[in-house]
């Protein structure tokens, strides 16, 4: 595997653990609000090699507890299982961030006990999914990933970055109905990183975010994240 970036220490990306965050390049979606546009479209140029990354991790044994694998979309890499096996052998816990478009590989990682925590992005209501992703999405794959996580074989969360131009209160309620029976759903306030795929995206205000969470809490435990 080749990696587009490394954050050597994070106290936020992996709940409850001191970790590093590793960024994979490339994604099969083109969400206009994506704050990592450079990673999504980065297919050439400078990368961090797997060998260099594993060497870094070897120096962090006993200092870091975990690794967060994010992107881009990590599950575009067919050799991700081999990489995570090496990470696990070094004694690190693994958190995976994924868009849920590859349920078969996700199941392989869960069955192989190669991930300890999965955060899956729920982009929008089922009716508006492809619109929000910027490409046509196979909803059967998304549904399979949601169902797989709801089985509870691995610790998990669902999360949605809420954008004023893409998400209404009705969308939030539709998603909540869809995710009934799930452990946790986080509504994340959109932040303009300055490196977006699209233009004209903005955040809902704090009171609206909490109103959305109140609506969703009728169906499953829902929390607001990223309010400044």
C-alpha positions in Angstrom: 0.0 0.0 0.0 0.9 3.6 -0.5 -0.2 6.3 1.8 -1.0 10.0 1.2 -0.4 11.3 4.7 0.4 10.5 8.3 -0.7 12.3 11.5 1.7 11.0 14.1 -0.5 11.7 17.1 -4.2 12.2 17.5 -6.4 12.2 20.6 -9.6 12.7 18.6 -9.8 10.4 15.6 -9.9 7.1 17.6 -12.4 7.3 20.5 -10.6 6.7 23.8 -7.2 5.9 22.4 -4.0 7.7 21.8 -3.4 6.9 18.1 -1.9 8.0 14.8 -3.9 8.6 11.7 -2.9 7.2 8.3 -4.5 8.6 5.1 -4.9 6.6 2.0 -5.2 8.3 -1.4 -8.0 7.9 -3.9 -11.8 7.6 -3.4 -14.6 6.2 -5.5 -17.0 9.0 -4.5 -16.9 12.7 -5.2 -18.9 14.3 -2.4 -18.9 18.0 -3.0 -18.4 18.8 0.7 -15.4 16.4 1.1 -12.7 18.3 3.0 -9.8 16.1 1.7 -10.1 16.8 -2.0 -6.3 16.6 -2.4 -6.4 13.0 -1.1 -9.4 12.0 -3.1 -7.8 13.0 -6.4 -4.2 12.3 -5.5 -3.1 9.4 -7.7 0.4 10.5 -8.5 3.2 12.3 -6.7 4.7 11.8 -3.2 3.5 8.9 -1.1 4.6 7.2 2.2 5.5 3.6 1.6 4.1 0.8 3.6 7.7 -0.1 4.7 8.3 3.4 6.0 5.0 3.5 7.8 5.6 0.1 9.5 9.0 1.3 10.5 7.4 4.4 12.1 5.0 2.2 14.0 7.8 0.0 15.3 9.2 3.1 17.1 5.8 3.9 18.7 5.2 0.5 20.4 4.2 1.2 24.0 3.6 4.9 23.2 0.6 4.7 20.9 -2.4 2.5 21.4 -4.0 2.5 18.0 -4.0 3.4 14.3 -6.8 5.1 12.5 -7.0 4.2 8.8 -8.8 6.8 6.8 -8.8 8.4 3.4 -9.8 8.8 0.7 -11.4 5.4 0.9 -9.1 2.8 2.5 -11.0 -0.2 1.1 -10.0 0.6 -2.5 -6.7 -1.0 -1.5 -7.0 -4.8 -2.1 -3.9 -5.4 0.1 -5.4 -3.6 3.1 -5.9 -6.9 5.0 -2.2 -7.8 4.8 -1.2 -4.3 6.0 -3.7 -4.4 8.9 -2.5 -7.9 9.9 1.0 -6.5 10.3 -0.3 -3.6 12.3 -2.3 -5.9 14.6 0.8 -8.1 15.0 2.6 -5.1 16.4 0.0 -4.8 19.1 -2.0 -1.8 17.9 -5.8 -1.5 17.8 -7.2 -0.5 14.5 -10.0 2.0 13.7 -11.3 2.0 10.1 -13.1 4.9 8.4 -15.0 3.8 5.3 -17.8 4.9 3.0 -19.3 1.4 3.0 -19.1 0.8 -0.7 -17.1 -2.4 -0.3 -19.1 -4.7 2.1 -17.3 -7.9 1.1 -13.9 -6.5 2.0 -15.3 -4.9 5.1 -16.7 -8.3 6.2 -13.3 -9.9 5.5 -11.6 -7.5 7.8 -14.2 -7.9 10.6 -14.2 -11.8 10.3 -10.4 -11.7 10.4 -10.4 -9.5 13.5 -8.3 -7.0 11.7 -10.3 -4.0 12.8 -11.5 -3.1 16.3 -13.7 -0.1 15.5 -15.4 1.0 12.3 -16.8 4.5 11.5 -19.0 4.4 8.4 -20.1 7.6 6.7 -23.8 7.8 5.9 -24.0 10.4 3.2 -27.7 11.1 3.2 -31.1 9.6 3.0 -31.4 6.6 0.6 -33.3 8.7 -2.0 -30.6 11.4 -2.1 -27.5 9.2 -1.7 -26.1 9.4 -5.2 -26.8 13.1 -5.4 -24.9 13.7 -2.2 -22.0 11.5 -3.3 -21.5 13.1 -6.7 -21.6 9.7 -8.4 -24.0 6.9 -8.9 -23.9 4.6 -5.9 -24.9 1.0 -5.6 -27.2 1.2 -2.6 -27.3 -2.6 -2.2 -23.6 -2.3 -1.1 -24.3 0.5 1.3 -27.3 -1.5 2.8 -25.1 -4.5 3.2 -22.4 -2.6 5.0 -25.0 -1.0 7.3 -26.5 -4.4 8.1 -23.1 -5.9 8.7 -22.2 -3.3 11.3 -25.6 -3.5 13.0 -24.8 -7.1 13.7 -22.4 -5.9 16.4 -19.5 -8.1 15.6 -17.2 -5.1 15.9 -17.5 -1.8 17.7 -18.8 0.9 15.3 -20.5 4.2 14.7 -22.4 5.8 11.9 -21.8 9.4 11.1 -23.1 12.1 8.7 -21.5 15.4 7.8 -24.5 17.7 7.7 -24.4 20.4 4.9 -27.0 23.1 4.6 -27.3 22.7 0.8 -27.7 18.9 1.0 -29.5 18.0 4.2 -33.0 18.9 5.5 -34.7 17.9 8.7 -36.7 15.4 6.7 -33.5 13.9 5.3 -32.2 13.5 8.9 -35.5 11.8 10.0 -35.4 9.5 6.9 -31.8 8.5 7.8 -32.7 7.9 11.4 -35.6 5.6 10.4 -33.2 3.7 8.2 -30.7 3.3 11.0 -33.1 2.2 13.7 -31.5 -0.4 15.9 -28.0 1.0 15.4 -25.7 1.7 18.3 -24.7 5.3 17.7 -25.1 8.0 15.0 -23.1 11.2 15.0 -24.2 14.4 13.2 -21.0 16.2 12.2 -21.1 19.9 11.5 -19.6 20.7 8.1 -16.4 22.7 8.2 -14.9 24.3 5.1 -11.3 23.1 5.0 -10.4 25.2 2.0 -9.7 22.0 0.1 -13.2 21.0 -1.0 -14.3 19.1 -4.1 -17.3 21.3 -4.7 -18.3 24.9 -4.1 -21.0 26.8 -2.3 -21.1 24.4 0.7 -22.0 25.8 4.2 -22.9 24.6 7.7 -26.1 24.6 9.5 -26.0 26.7 12.7 -25.6 25.1 16.2 -29.3 25.4 17.1 -30.4 23.6 13.9 -27.8 20.9 14.4 -29.2 20.2 17.9 -32.8 20.3 16.5 -31.8 17.7 13.9 -30.3 15.5 16.7 -33.5 15.9 18.7 -35.5 14.6 15.7 -33.2 11.7 15.2 -33.1 10.7 18.8 -36.7 9.5 18.5 -35.3 6.6 16.5 -31.7 5.9 17.8 -29.0 7.5 20.0 -27.8 10.5 18.1 -25.2 13.1 19.1 -23.8 16.3 17.6 -20.1 16.5 16.8 -17.9 19.3 15.7 -19.8 22.3 17.2 -17.4 25.1 17.9 
